[in-house]
Amino acid sequence: MAATIYDVAALAGVSIKSVSRVLNREPNVSAALQAKVQAAVVSLDYQPNLSARSLAGASSYLIAAFVDADLTLEHWRSGRGNDYLSRLQFGALEECRKAGYHLLVELVDYGAPSLEARLVALLRSLRPDGVLLTPPNADDPTVLDVLERTGTPFVRLGAERDLGRGMRVFMDDRQAAADMTAHLIGLGHRRIGFVSGPDAYPASRARREGYDQALQAHGLVAEPDLVVEGDFTFASGRRAGEALLTTDPRPSAIFASNDDMALGVLNAAASLGVSAPGGVSVCGFDDTPSAMFSTPPLTTVRQPVAEMAAAATRMLLEAARDPDRTVEKIDYILVERASTQPPG
């Protein structure tokens, strides 16, 4: 027979109201009370009745993650999977599991005319205790307006606009791209191609700005014919690679602003008979599993997606106890592998 809240209260030696305060993560709960109740919950393997709590107006024990529908579905349909989503889920699920919460991933049609109505209906149906917003939803004014109007707590991952709205967790995309471009310049490259992401993603613009910033800092000019826009997919990276590698003179290095596009550039180079890194150095951004196992292994920026998702989830769960914690920065790592070397 499943344990009840009465069993938890009896084992912990506290009132049912005290158990409820701990389980609902209310403020001003002592550490000693939390420890006693959590120990009883673990000992009894107590699972809250989520539907009953929702009807009572208490915590739903649900955290929702809003992800971009188009890009997520494209990645799965292409058969290449979605490492960003996998790492996001891992980071958030780990924290939800510790706290006895559940994670729901919802596809959001960025820019759709019905977006506002669908979000309102979704929030009324699920009544999540908080929402994780991933790009580009993290910067969508319609999404932010609905969440604020409904009083739903949210944390924005990688937000670039209206930074005072809501809590946020971020890494410095601009500086990471500048560091990678400077790395290529340090190897001796002077003609460096760049494959940007779609303009709808503020991180795309930040990475392009980092590329421009590093070139300018080293006295180089960002040539228009060396910048091609992709859409974060392998196919767009291949097209961009073909365009860049058929310019005259061609770049000695190409920096793609995500790993899928960098792998597309490597594929284009192979089809054109250009060796990598001998004929062209190639680097990416994200550090997906494919980056490690590609031929050659890919130099890239390790984006700490799981760490950002974990920090954002903790921020949501602890908001009542720590209202001043509204911003957290997570560090990236530049990972050098065999796809880059000095030119020629």
N, C-alpha and C positions, 0 to 999 in steps of 0.2 A: 504493500500500500504506500502511495506517495506521501512524503512528508508535507505537512501544512505549516503555515506561518505560526500556528499555535505550538507546534512541536519545536520550532526554532526558538520561540520565546521561552518555552519551558526549559530547554537545554541550556540556553544562554543565561537564564535566570533574570530576565528582564520582561518588561511589558510588551504587548503586541504593538502598541504605538511606537515604542523605541525601536523594535525591529523594522517597522514600516519606515521610520525616519532614516535608518541606516540604508535600507534597500532602495529608498527613493533619493538617496544622496542629498539629503537636506543639509543646509548649512548649520554650523554650531553644534555638530555632533562630536563628542569627545573621541579621541583615539582609542581609549579603553573600551568604550561601548562598541565602536566599529569592530575592534578586534574580537570581542566576545561574540557578536552577532555573526561575523564572517566565519569564525571558527565553527559555530553551530550549523551554518549554511553548508559548509564543506563536509562536516561530519555526517549530516543527514542527507547530503546530495539534494538539497532543496531546490526546486525549480519553480519560480514564480508563475502564476497563472496570468499570462500576458493579456488575454482578452478581458478577464475580470478587472485587472488593473486599469485597462484602457477605459472600460465602462465607468469605473469609479473616478475617472479623471486623474488618476495617479500616473506614475511613470509608465510608458509603454515598453520600456526596455528595448527600444529599437533605435539604431543609428542608420540613417540612409546616406548612401553615397551617390551623388549625381554625376554621371559621366556622359560624354558626348556620344550620341547615338550613331551618327554617320561614321566617324572614325573607328569606333569600337566594332561596329558590325563589319566594316570593310576589312579590318584586320582578321576577324574570324573567317569571313567568307573567302579570303585569299589563302587560307590554310596556314598562315604564318603565326597565328595566335596573337595574343596581346600581352606582352610582358609588363607594360605599364599597369594594366588592370590587375594582373596577377600579383604584382608587388604591392599595389595599393591595398588589395584585399588582405594580403598576408599581414601587412603592418596594422591595419585597422582591426582585423579579426583577432589578432593576438591580444590587443588591449580590450576588445569587447568581451572576449572569453574570460579574461581575468575578472572583469566587473560583472559578469552574468548578463551581458547584453547580447543582442543579435544584430547582425549587419545585413542590410538590404542594399543591393546595387540597382539603381534605376537609370535607364537610358533616357536622356533628355534631348529632344530635338532642338538644338541651338538655332535660334532665329526663326522658328516656326510661328506662323500667325496665331495658332491656338496655344502657344506656350503658356501664357498666363493662366488661362482657364484650366489647362491640364495640370499645372502645378498646384493650383488651389484644390482641385479635386483629389490629387494625390496626397497632399498634406492632410486633408480632412479624413481620408480613408486610413492612412497609416498612422497619423499622429506621432511621428518620430520625436524622440527626445532631442535630436540634433541632426544636422546635415553636414556632410563633407562635400565641398564643392571643388571639382577638378576643372582645369581649363577646358574649353573657354567659358564654361558656366560660371566659374569663379569671378569673371569680370562682366557678366551679362547683367545689365541694369534691371531687366525684367525679373530675372531670378532673384536678385537681391531685394527688389521692391516687394515681391510676394513673401519672401521669408521674413522681412522686417514687419510687414503688415500683419502677418499671422503670428508674430511673436515666436517664431521658430529659431532657436539658436543655430548658428552655422559657423564653420571655419572654412576659410578660403585657402586652397593650396595653389601656390604660384601666382597669386593675384598681382596685377601690374597697374590697375586703375582704381581710383576712389579708395585709397588704402586705409582711410579712416572708417570704412564701413565693415563692421564685424571683426571677428578674430581671424588671424591668418598665420600660415606657416609657409616659409619660402626658402629657396636657395637663390643665390645670385647668378641668374642665367647670363646676365650681361658680362659680369666679370669672368665667369667660366668660359664663355666664348672668346673673350679677349685673351685669356690665358692660353687657350688652345691655339689661337691664331699666332700669339707671340711664340709659342712652342715651335710652330712651323717656321716662323721667321728665324728663330734661333738655330734651326737646322740648316738655314741658308736659302730657304725659299723666298722668292720675291714676287712671283706671279702666282697668286693663290686664288683659286676659284671658291665660290661659296654657294651652297644650295640651301635656300631659306625654307622655312615652313610656311603654312598658309597665314595670311595676314589676320584672320579671325582670332588667332592665338597670340595674345600679347607676348608670350615667351618667344615667339618667332621673331618679333620685332626687337626684343631685348637681345637675342643672340646675334641678329644682324648688326645691331648697334655695337655689340662687343667686338665683332669682326672689324667694323669700320674704325672703332676706337684704337684697336691694336695696330692696324695699318698706319693710321695717322701718327700714332706715338712713335713709330719707327720710320717716319718719313716716306711712307708708301701711299699710293693713291688707289682708292677703291674703284676699279674700272668697271663700268656698267656691263660690259660683255662678259665679265667674270662672275656675275651674280645671276642665278637662275632660281625661280620660285618653284618649290615642290609642294606636296600636300602631306608629308610625313609617311608616304607609302613607298614600298620597294619600287613599284612601277614608275613613280614620279622621279625617284632617284636615278633610275636607269636612263630615263629621258633626259634628265639634267646632265648626267654624265656624258651621254652621247653629244649633247650640245656643247659642253665645255671642252671635251677632248677633241672636237673637230674645229675648234678655233685655231687661228694661226697668228702668233705662236700659241700653243696650248699651255695651260697652267702646269707647273711642276708639282703642285699640290692642290687637293680639293678638300674642303671642310664642309661636310653635310651636317645640318643642324638636328638630325637624329640618326640613329644607327640603321634603321630600315632603309633610309635614303642613301646612306653611305654604302651599304651592301649593294644597292642598286647601281651606284657609281662603280664599284668594283666589278660588277657583272658587265657593265657597259665597257669598261676598260678591257676586260678579257675578250669580249666580242670584237673589239677594234684592234686587238693585237698589241695593246699597251700594257706592259708588265707593271705590277704593283708590288713593292714600292719603287722598283727601278725606273720605270717610266713616269709614274705619277704616285705621289704619296697621297693616301686617303685617310681621313679621320672622321669620327662621328660624334654623337652626343646621346647619352643614356646609360651605356654599358649594359645592354641586354645580353642574355646568354649567347645569342648568335654572334655577338662581337668577339667573344672569346674563341669560338669554334670556326669562324670564317677562315678563308684562305686568301691572303694572310690574316692572322688575328688582328683585330681592329683597334687602333689607338682611339680613345674616346674619353668623354667626360662621364664619370659615374654619377648619375643623378640619384640622390637618396630617396627614392619614392616611398619605400616601405617605412623608412625612418620618419619621413614627413607625415605619412598617413597615421603612424602610431602617435606622433606628437599631437596631431590635430585631434585624434580621438580622445587622447588624455585631456586635452584642453576642453573639449566638450563635456566630458564626464566630470571634470573638476571645476567647471565654471562657477558653480554656486559657492564653492569653498575658496576659490582663488580668482576673484573677478578682475584683478589687476593684470593677470597673465593673458595678454591679448595678441602678442606677436612672438614668434619663435623662428630663428634662422638656423638652418641645417647646412653643414658644410658639404661641398662636392669634392671629388677627387679626380685629378687628371691621370688617366691610366695609359701609359705608353706601351704599345705592342709593336708587332713587326710590320704594320702597314704604313709606317712613316720612317723616312731616313733622309739624309742630305740629298739634294738634287743631283741627278746625273751620275 
